[in-house]
Amino acid sequence: MAIEYYYMRRSVPMAIFFTIITCGIYGIYWLYQILSSLYALNGEPSSAGMDIVFTFITCGIYGIYLAYKMGKLESRAYYLYGMHTKDDSILYLILSIFGFDIINYAILQSNINQLIYHGRPPEPGHANDAPPPPGNQNYPGTFE
């Protein structure tokens, strides 16, 4: 039941609006939801809470790595769901270095919404064994 919640589509403009209105507090919750969705879409146990704690403990330095990691998780989810794979991890890394994390969140949420709406979910219980998407038989499979 909890996993189904993570597959819920979320409005990007409303999330940006709430993040601005709450001076970033909603952005922390939004980040948690994005991370939880990415882990769920990849069939992995969620460590979203620990990722956020590490970001606070390191005063944001872990958050820069986390932006890159979210890009890799997103790329893998596209692969698992049989969609054209793309790797925006470098874009997320650069935006995070310059402090534009809200743009990262907006792009990621938009891509997650697209995945949920258009993607073909992998077979139950075999998320990591999904066949490569058509035309991309040699996908490397290394995501970290």
Secondary structure, DSSP 8 states (H G I E B T S, - for coil): -HHHHHT----HHHHHHHHHHTTTHHHHHHHHHHHHHHHHHTT----HHHHHHHHHHTTTHHHHHHHHHHHHHHHHHHHHTTS-----HHHHHHHHHTT-HHHHHHHHHHHHHHHHHH-----TT-GGG----TT-TT------
